[in-house]
Amino acid sequence: MQNTRPILYGVADYAEFRRANAWFIDRTAKIRDLEATRYAVFLRPRRFGKSLFVSMLQAYYDVRHKNRFDEFFAGTDIGANPTVERNRYLVLKFDFASVAKDVTKVQDDFDYKTSLRCDDFARDYAGMLPTGLSERILKAPDCGKKLAEIMSGLRGSGLDLYVIIDEYDNFTNTILAESGQAAYDALCHGDGFFKQFFTDLKVLTTDLDAPLKRLFITGVSPVTMDDVTSGFNIGTNISLMPQYADLVGFRHDDLRAISDYYASECGFDADRAYETALTWYDNYRFGSFDAPQIANTTIVLAFFNYLWQTKQFPKDLVDENLRTDYAKIRHLITVGHRLNGNFHVLEDIVSGTQVSERLVKSFQAKEITARENFVSLLYWFGITTIMGEKFEKMSFGIPNETLKELAAKMIPAAYSDVHKIDERVYDINNGLCDFADKGEWRGFTDVLAEIVRENFAVRDAVEGEKVVQSTLVALLCASGGPYYVRHERESGGGFYDIALSPQLDRWPDIAHAALIEMKYVKAGEPAPTPEGLADIKARAITQLDKYSSDPALCAAWRLADRSSAAKNAEDAKGKGSVQLHRLVMVFHGGDCVLCEEV
């Protein structure tokens, strides 16, 4: 254990990774590809390791680090075969992650922090800058004037400038979500200070002997860049180019390597670690369906750091640092205290339905509620990923269990805004936990039926069956609990409606699982008679017989033999077997007229 390579979770300092000999995925070969684009914009969801990559670029290109090249890059791809541009730039780096999100403070805070970075630049390179330039930068009263001094002083000096901007849209996304369109427009349109900042940067690239030779910008969404584009139209968005699909993130071979290494060092099950990482953090595709599947860098490191430190698998596999991101789209799914079409898109995605739309590369904030833009925004934020591709459209779906859980939290939040049902989501969770332990399923089905009835009354009854099914699935997902909620999955030659698949990898003592067959009678039709209900139930049983006899499902869920389990459920539980409950729910419109175990 003493010589085990450490895991630096949450650290974005490349030099620290190298000093500590920490676990590191070598993406330095991508530097050669990047040199083909002078002014690059690279977008990925949060926590994917963009800031660490930016730190690596700074270590590679900064002239001040020329004598440390071997320290930083020995043993890496670029270290063995560097480009001619290594360590030849003055680097001016900005990080907008810490800029104030309060609209009454944002302009002053932005100017203060960007001015500090310009002052750091003046001090760091004081011995290299033309005579008097460092002093002029330090004396300039604001960021705009400091940039003007840099532009004027470096022009014709033979010194080249590399500007790096990390998290360019961090504060603008929050202001758009929390303070509204008008507050956002004041930053990014007209005479807005943020738009002016990019205009000032563009000036550094124009005319003969312009000093700004390279620019690398990271962020999450293309929205803000599109809004400031009239002042800054030189950047190339490389985010969808195939050579950058794995610029950041863990590929499958990376996950296999880290699983095997720490399992051998720490004594946990390597295969289980690998499969858990795939299930909870993997399956993102960037740019196209042909792109390699990628896992979230930072969250993977958090998972393996926990394994390394405790030698136990964590009970909670969702990183808390991701939970707040999705508040940024809540304002897009409700209008005037009503759920809009975008909510139904999100609801479908959470329920397991893939949504087909064109992937929009660029759009402005005022256009964000259009369906195709909203669907693309979910992709840019990392809530969905590319599941398929046909003609000009992509199929988008949720990539992994972490995002399913996080996205599902949006559903009760929106329902709460409109229907005030948030406390009953906890009741569903309690009911699922009771079911997992004791097999008592009425605790969650009764609450589900009640919410469906209330929700159905304010939803479009034309799509009644879809409304009922999507509400059931979305609420089960949003409630959390010890189950994977599956929807429309193949089993026994058919596709079951809803399954409560036990999370045995996290809670091996779960004693019960469920298959739910939902049947629907249109609201405008007569209520089914007892004979009609009996016929519906018989058809449901026939279907459930097929699904529940599937050998793959029985093995994956560790199901006990139904006859023996029914006779002695406690004995089955003691052997680690799982008792299957087959439930039939029949709805007439929004009313649940039958809910039975068969």
BATOR-298047 format. One line per 4 residues: number of its first residue (from 1); their letters; for each residue x, y, z of C-alpha. Coordinates in steps of 0.02 Angstrom, whole numbers, plus 50000, padded with zeros to 5 digits. Example, Ala and Ser with C-alpha at 12.3 -4.5 7.8 and 13.67 -1.06 7.14 Angstrom:
BATOR-298047
1> AS> 50615:49775:50390 ~ 50684:49947:50357
END
This chain:
BATOR-298047
1> MQNT> 50000:50000:50000 ~ 50144:50121:50033 ~ 50192:50127:49849 ~ 50014:50132:49781
5> RPIL> 49987:50278:49664 ~ 49871:50403:49749 ~ 49706:50463:49677 ~ 49688:50652:49676
9> YGVA> 49500:50674:49676 ~ 49444:50852:49641 ~ 49620:50915:49603 ~ 49643:51010:49439
13> DYAE> 49828:51050:49456 ~ 49928:50952:49327 ~ 50093:50987:49415 ~ 50024:50911:49575
17> FRRA> 49973:50753:49481 ~ 50149:50733:49415 ~ 50234:50772:49581 ~ 50126:50646:49674
21> NAWF> 50139:50514:49536 ~ 49949:50507:49548 ~ 49838:50403:49434 ~ 49831:50497:49270
25> IDRT> 49759:50457:49098 ~ 49883:50514:48965 ~ 49790:50623:48841 ~ 49944:50725:48794
29> AKIR> 49940:50659:48615 ~ 49785:50767:48589 ~ 49896:50922:48602 ~ 49956:50888:48424
33> DLEA> 49777:50885:48360 ~ 49736:51047:48450 ~ 49875:51141:48363 ~ 49775:51129:48202
37> TRYA> 49648:51252:48276 ~ 49710:51422:48334 ~ 49557:51479:48428 ~ 49464:51329:48500
41> VFLR> 49305:51313:48604 ~ 49284:51147:48693 ~ 49122:51103:48783 ~ 49089:50959:48901
45> PRRF> 48977:50930:49053 ~ 49044:50978:49223 ~ 49162:50862:49318 ~ 49237:50787:49160
49> GKSL> 49414:50848:49194 ~ 49419:51001:49081 ~ 49511:51106:49211 ~ 49647:50974:49230
53> FVSM> 49671:50971:49042 ~ 49683:51161:49042 ~ 49817:51149:49177 ~ 49912:51025:49068
57> LQAY> 49906:51146:48920 ~ 49976:51283:49030 ~ 50118:51170:49086 ~ 50156:51125:48906
61> YDVR> 50151:51296:48823 ~ 50208:51417:48958 ~ 50382:51483:48921 ~ 50415:51495:49108
65> HKNR> 50408:51305:49122 ~ 50535:51267:48986 ~ 50661:51198:49111 ~ 50527:51087:49191
69> FDEF> 50473:50998:49032 ~ 50543:50828:49083 ~ 50469:50847:49257 ~ 50296:50874:49183
73> FAGT> 50298:50763:49029 ~ 50426:50624:49050 ~ 50343:50458:49009 ~ 50199:50537:48914
77> DIGA> 50160:50530:48728 ~ 50197:50714:48699 ~ 50352:50703:48806 ~ 50426:50574:48687
81> NPTV> 50382:50676:48533 ~ 50345:50860:48574 ~ 50287:50990:48449 ~ 50391:51139:48400
85> ERNR> 50274:51254:48497 ~ 50311:51183:48667 ~ 50354:51315:48800 ~ 50351:51461:48678
89> YLVL> 50204:51565:48741 ~ 50160:51692:48873 ~ 50003:51617:48949 ~ 49859:51725:49013
93> KFDF> 49733:51613:49101 ~ 49559:51659:49163 ~ 49442:51550:49266 ~ 49262:51611:49276
97> ASVA> 49199:51476:49395 ~ 49215:51589:49546 ~ 49134:51745:49470 ~ 48986:51804:49574
101> KDVT> 48815:51744:49517 ~ 48723:51889:49601 ~ 48669:52010:49463 ~ 48699:52159:49578
105> KVQD> 48881:52108:49602 ~ 48930:52012:49446 ~ 49004:52155:49343 ~ 49115:52221:49483
109> DFDY> 49169:52045:49531 ~ 49206:51998:49351 ~ 49313:52152:49325 ~ 49402:52125:49492
113> KTSL> 49448:51945:49456 ~ 49496:51967:49275 ~ 49600:52119:49324 ~ 49690:52013:49454
117> RCDD> 49736:51887:49320 ~ 49804:52025:49207 ~ 49906:52090:49355 ~ 49973:51915:49389
121> FARD> 50022:51906:49206 ~ 50115:52071:49220 ~ 50212:52011:49372 ~ 50245:51834:49310
125> YAGM> 50323:51893:49148 ~ 50396:52059:49208 ~ 50572:52008:49159 ~ 50520:51959:48982
129> LPTG> 50399:52100:48937 ~ 50450:52255:48841 ~ 50514:52396:48951 ~ 50378:52478:49054
133> LSER> 50238:52362:48998 ~ 50221:52272:49164 ~ 50200:52438:49255 ~ 50071:52501:49129
137> ILKA> 49966:52344:49148 ~ 49969:52358:49337 ~ 49919:52542:49333 ~ 49774:52519:49211
141> PDCG> 49608:52543:49306 ~ 49505:52396:49239 ~ 49516:52235:49141 ~ 49473:52312:48973
145> KKLA> 49613:52438:48986 ~ 49735:52308:49050 ~ 49697:52200:48897 ~ 49723:52353:48787
149> EIMS> 49894:52381:48865 ~ 49939:52198:48836 ~ 49884:52211:48655 ~ 49979:52371:48622
153> GLRG> 50135:52322:48718 ~ 50157:52148:48642 ~ 50121:52197:48462 ~ 50283:52186:48364
157> SGLD> 50381:52123:48515 ~ 50407:51948:48449 ~ 50319:51879:48604 ~ 50168:51767:48572
161> LYVI> 50017:51757:48686 ~ 49910:51604:48729 ~ 49745:51646:48817 ~ 49654:51509:48911
165> IDEY> 49477:51533:48980 ~ 49409:51396:49092 ~ 49223:51380:49135 ~ 49179:51527:49022
169> DNFT> 48990:51508:49048 ~ 48984:51455:49230 ~ 48910:51615:49300 ~ 48805:51658:49147
173> NTIL> 48713:51491:49152 ~ 48668:51522:49335 ~ 48611:51700:49303 ~ 48501:51644:49158
177> AESG> 48421:51509:49265 ~ 48400:51607:49426 ~ 48383:51789:49373 ~ 48301:51773:49203
181> QAAY> 48323:51821:49022 ~ 48333:52009:49049 ~ 48474:51997:49175 ~ 48567:51877:49061
185> DALC> 48544:51990:48909 ~ 48620:52135:49005 ~ 48782:52035:49014 ~ 48790:51962:48839
189> HGDG> 48703:52085:48722 ~ 48720:52266:48672 ~ 48844:52353:48785 ~ 48852:52207:48909
193> FFKQ> 49020:52193:48994 ~ 49039:52008:48954 ~ 49011:52037:48770 ~ 49137:52180:48777
197> FFTD> 49266:52065:48856 ~ 49261:51950:48705 ~ 49266:52098:48588 ~ 49425:52154:48676
201> LKVL> 49499:51980:48655 ~ 49461:51981:48470 ~ 49560:52143:48450 ~ 49712:52048:48515
205> TTDL> 49701:51935:48360 ~ 49681:52068:48225 ~ 49804:52172:48122 ~ 49985:52135:48082
209> DAPL> 50091:52069:48225 ~ 49936:52037:48333 ~ 50002:51953:48491 ~ 49861:51828:48528
213> KRLF> 49912:51674:48430 ~ 49814:51540:48521 ~ 49655:51530:48624 ~ 49574:51384:48715
217> ITGV> 49403:51406:48796 ~ 49310:51276:48899 ~ 49129:51276:48955 ~ 48971:51173:48963
221> SPVT> 48848:51247:48839 ~ 48861:51342:48673 ~ 48724:51464:48726 ~ 48830:51604:48796
225> MDDV> 48959:51593:48657 ~ 48821:51611:48529 ~ 48754:51764:48619 ~ 48924:51852:48620
229> TSGF> 48970:51794:48445 ~ 48945:51964:48361 ~ 49088:52027:48467 ~ 49190:51869:48454
233> NIGT> 49169:51768:48294 ~ 49340:51688:48278 ~ 49321:51537:48393 ~ 49300:51362:48320
237> NISL> 49189:51245:48419 ~ 49286:51081:48415 ~ 49170:50990:48536 ~ 49087:50878:48407
241> MPQY> 49242:50836:48306 ~ 49282:50649:48314 ~ 49464:50671:48364 ~ 49410:50758:48525
245> ADLV> 49273:50634:48577 ~ 49391:50566:48711 ~ 49493:50724:48746 ~ 49434:50708:48926
249> GFRH> 49352:50561:49014 ~ 49390:50377:49042 ~ 49375:50254:48899 ~ 49332:50073:48936
253> DDLR> 49514:50021:48931 ~ 49552:50159:49057 ~ 49416:50094:49174 ~ 49482:49918:49157
257> AISD> 49659:49975:49197 ~ 49612:50075:49353 ~ 49499:49933:49415 ~ 49636:49803:49396
261> YYAS> 49772:49911:49471 ~ 49682:49963:49631 ~ 49600:49793:49654 ~ 49771:49710:49656
265> ECGF> 49836:49843:49776 ~ 49686:49852:49891 ~ 49601:49683:49880 ~ 49427:49721:49812
269> DADR> 49339:49635:49666 ~ 49407:49712:49504 ~ 49264:49648:49395 ~ 49133:49716:49513
273> AYET> 49221:49885:49518 ~ 49231:49891:49329 ~ 49048:49844:49304 ~ 48992:49968:49436
277> ALTW> 49088:50108:49351 ~ 49011:50063:49184 ~ 48836:50060:49257 ~ 48846:50221:49357
281> YDNY> 48971:50336:49268 ~ 48995:50278:49088 ~ 48909:50275:48918 ~ 48928:50456:48864
285> RFGS> 48956:50480:48678 ~ 49012:50649:48614 ~ 48984:50704:48435 ~ 48912:50547:48358
289> FDAP> 48850:50372:48396 ~ 49014:50304:48325 ~ 49116:50395:48459 ~ 49195:50291:48599
293> QIAN> 49096:50273:48760 ~ 49166:50386:48894 ~ 49149:50392:49084 ~ 49148:50548:49191
297> TTIV> 49329:50575:49246 ~ 49307:50659:49414 ~ 49166:50547:49475 ~ 49262:50390:49425
301> LAFF> 49409:50453:49528 ~ 49293:50487:49675 ~ 49226:50309:49665 ~ 49398:50227:49657
305> NYLW> 49465:50344:49791 ~ 49329:50280:49908 ~ 49374:50100:49865 ~ 49558:50136:49891
309> QTKQ> 49532:50223:50058 ~ 49399:50108:50134 ~ 49415:49944:50035 ~ 49224:49945:50029
313> FPKD> 49101:49986:49893 ~ 49005:50148:49930 ~ 48820:50137:49969 ~ 48786:50304:49885
317> LVDE> 48858:50301:49710 ~ 48801:50476:49659 ~ 48927:50617:49681 ~ 48847:50758:49781
321> NLRT> 48940:50888:49678 ~ 48831:50848:49527 ~ 48665:50868:49614 ~ 48654:51058:49599
325> DYAK> 48688:51068:49412 ~ 48515:51020:49358 ~ 48429:51165:49444 ~ 48488:51261:49291
329> IRHL> 48350:51188:49182 ~ 48202:51192:49300 ~ 48149:51362:49233 ~ 48136:51286:49059
333> ITVG> 48004:51155:49101 ~ 47871:51260:49187 ~ 47782:51413:49120 ~ 47654:51509:49221
337> HRLN> 47644:51368:49350 ~ 47602:51243:49213 ~ 47710:51101:49148 ~ 47759:51135:48968
341> GNFH> 47812:51025:48822 ~ 47992:51022:48881 ~ 47937:50943:49044 ~ 47858:50801:48945
345> VLED> 48022:50780:48849 ~ 48115:50763:49014 ~ 47981:50648:49083 ~ 47996:50534:48930
349> IVSG> 48185:50529:48946 ~ 48179:50487:49132 ~ 48052:50351:49092 ~ 48177:50270:48974
353> TQVS> 48110:50333:48809 ~ 48239:50393:48684 ~ 48202:50564:48606 ~ 48248:50593:48425
357> ERLV> 48304:50767:48373 ~ 48440:50856:48277 ~ 48592:50898:48384 ~ 48600:51087:48382
361> KSFQ> 48777:51152:48391 ~ 48736:51334:48426 ~ 48584:51432:48487 ~ 48548:51588:48587
365> AKEI> 48467:51596:48759 ~ 48307:51671:48689 ~ 48287:51515:48580 ~ 48321:51391:48718
369> TARE> 48142:51334:48749 ~ 48118:51272:48570 ~ 48106:51083:48578 ~ 48261:51040:48476
373> NFVS> 48364:51168:48571 ~ 48303:51104:48739 ~ 48342:50925:48690 ~ 48516:50980:48635
377> LLYW> 48540:51076:48798 ~ 48509:50916:48895 ~ 48649:50838:48793 ~ 48769:50983:48822
381> FGIT> 48734:50979:49009 ~ 48770:50792:49012 ~ 48595:50740:49065 ~ 48576:50640:48905
385> TIMG> 48695:50566:48778 ~ 48687:50498:48600 ~ 48606:50326:48594 ~ 48582:50312:48406
389> EKFE> 48593:50407:48244 ~ 48487:50407:48086 ~ 48492:50530:47944 ~ 48510:50703:48022
393> KMSF> 48440:50659:48192 ~ 48513:50585:48350 ~ 48423:50477:48478 ~ 48456:50546:48651
397> GIPN> 48439:50450:48813 ~ 48507:50449:48990 ~ 48683:50373:48991 ~ 48695:50292:49163
401> ETLK> 48615:50265:49332 ~ 48691:50422:49409 ~ 48610:50533:49279 ~ 48447:50435:49289
405> ELAA> 48441:50472:49475 ~ 48489:50655:49454 ~ 48374:50689:49308 ~ 48232:50601:49398
409> KMIP> 48246:50729:49538 ~ 48183:50857:49413 ~ 48015:50770:49402 ~ 47955:50791:49582
413> AAYS> 48030:50967:49582 ~ 47921:51014:49435 ~ 47770:50921:49503 ~ 47796:51013:49667
417> DVHK> 47798:51180:49579 ~ 47631:51141:49499 ~ 47543:51010:49604 ~ 47630:51020:49775
421> IDER> 47666:50835:49788 ~ 47846:50837:49848 ~ 47814:50757:50019 ~ 47726:50608:49939
425> VYDI> 47884:50566:49841 ~ 47960:50525:50010 ~ 47809:50415:50045 ~ 47846:50318:49885
429> NNGL> 48026:50297:49939 ~ 47971:50232:50110 ~ 47851:50113:50025 ~ 47988:50046:49911
433> CDFA> 48102:50017:50060 ~ 47964:49923:50152 ~ 47934:49820:49996 ~ 48119:49777:49979
437> DKGE> 48121:49715:50158 ~ 47949:49639:50186 ~ 47866:49625:50015 ~ 47727:49747:50064
441> WRGF> 47691:49833:49898 ~ 47533:49931:49940 ~ 47638:50065:50026 ~ 47702:50132:49860
445> TDVL> 47565:50080:49737 ~ 47429:50173:49833 ~ 47529:50335:49830 ~ 47568:50313:49645
449> AEIV> 47385:50287:49603 ~ 47335:50443:49702 ~ 47462:50554:49612 ~ 47415:50484:49441
453> RENF> 47232:50526:49473 ~ 47271:50706:49521 ~ 47399:50730:49383 ~ 47289:50653:49249
457> AVRD> 47157:50786:49278 ~ 47274:50925:49218 ~ 47362:50830:49079 ~ 47310:50796:48900
461> AVEG> 47192:50648:48907 ~ 47217:50616:48721 ~ 47381:50530:48767 ~ 47306:50457:48925
465> EKVV> 47398:50291:48925 ~ 47565:50377:48896 ~ 47526:50502:49035 ~ 47489:50364:49159
469> QSTL> 47639:50257:49115 ~ 47765:50399:49108 ~ 47701:50468:49274 ~ 47720:50299:49358
473> VALL> 47896:50272:49293 ~ 47955:50450:49323 ~ 47892:50450:49503 ~ 47970:50281:49541
477> CASG> 48136:50344:49470 ~ 48125:50508:49563 ~ 48086:50425:49728 ~ 48252:50335:49738
481> GPYY> 48256:50180:49844 ~ 48341:50011:49825 ~ 48284:49972:49647 ~ 48336:50005:49469
485> VRHE> 48174:50060:49385 ~ 48167:49979:49212 ~ 48040:50019:49078 ~ 47996:49929:48917
489> RESG> 48141:49806:48927 ~ 48143:49641:48833 ~ 48113:49484:48933 ~ 48045:49313:48884
493> GGFY> 48009:49364:48705 ~ 47910:49521:48753 ~ 47933:49691:48834 ~ 47876:49715:49012
497> DIAL> 47799:49882:49065 ~ 47890:49920:49229 ~ 48014:49822:49333 ~ 48083:49854:49505
501> SPQL> 48252:49771:49481 ~ 48343:49747:49648 ~ 48507:49840:49667 ~ 48594:49686:49735
505> DRWP> 48766:49759:49700 ~ 48730:49892:49832 ~ 48608:49801:49947 ~ 48631:49612:49934
509> DIAH> 48498:49581:50068 ~ 48353:49643:49962 ~ 48220:49508:49976 ~ 48089:49562:49849
513> AALI> 48075:49621:49668 ~ 47927:49664:49557 ~ 47863:49659:49380 ~ 47717:49778:49351
517> EMKY> 47601:49754:49203 ~ 47497:49911:49172 ~ 47335:49905:49074 ~ 47235:50055:49017
521> VKAG> 47054:50090:48973 ~ 47020:50259:48892 ~ 46936:50388:49001 ~ 46795:50412:48875
525> EPAP> 46748:50229:48873 ~ 46634:50144:49000 ~ 46716:50082:49158 ~ 46763:49898:49143
529> TPEG> 46642:49773:49219 ~ 46701:49638:49340 ~ 46704:49518:49194 ~ 46802:49643:49090
533> LADI> 46928:49666:49230 ~ 46947:49477:49245 ~ 46984:49465:49059 ~ 47112:49607:49069
537> KARA> 47195:49524:49219 ~ 47204:49357:49129 ~ 47294:49437:48981 ~ 47414:49523:49100
541> ITQL> 47452:49358:49187 ~ 47493:49276:49020 ~ 47617:49415:48983 ~ 47692:49410:49157
545> DKYS> 47715:49222:49141 ~ 47828:49252:48990 ~ 47928:49392:49069 ~ 47956:49308:49236
549> SDPA> 48014:49143:49160 ~ 48157:49223:49065 ~ 48317:49135:49127 ~ 48422:49293:49108
553> LCAA> 48304:49393:49218 ~ 48294:49254:49348 ~ 48483:49244:49357 ~ 48514:49432:49362
557> WRLA> 48386:49458:49500 ~ 48434:49298:49594 ~ 48252:49245:49597 ~ 48196:49104:49707
561> DRSS> 48085:48970:49634 ~ 47912:49046:49644 ~ 47827:48896:49720 ~ 47956:48868:49856
565> AAKN> 47975:49054:49890 ~ 47788:49071:49914 ~ 47790:48931:50041 ~ 47939:48992:50139
569> AEDA> 47986:49172:50099 ~ 48091:49190:50255 ~ 48196:49040:50210 ~ 48220:49108:50034
573> KGKG> 48276:49274:50106 ~ 48400:49190:50219 ~ 48481:49105:50070 ~ 48498:49272:49981
577> SVQL> 48362:49231:49855 ~ 48238:49360:49796 ~ 48050:49336:49792 ~ 47965:49402:49635
581> HRLV> 47799:49494:49650 ~ 47696:49509:49492 ~ 47578:49658:49500 ~ 47437:49707:49383
585> MVFH> 47378:49888:49384 ~ 47227:49934:49278 ~ 47182:50116:49249 ~ 47020:50187:49182
589> GGDC> 47079:50359:49130 ~ 47172:50420:49283 ~ 47083:50305:49406 ~ 47167:50145:49462
593> VLCE> 47023:50019:49459 ~ 47127:49864:49496 ~ 47293:49836:49584 ~ 47328:49654:49626
597> EV> 47470:49531:49644 ~ 47449:49380:49531
END
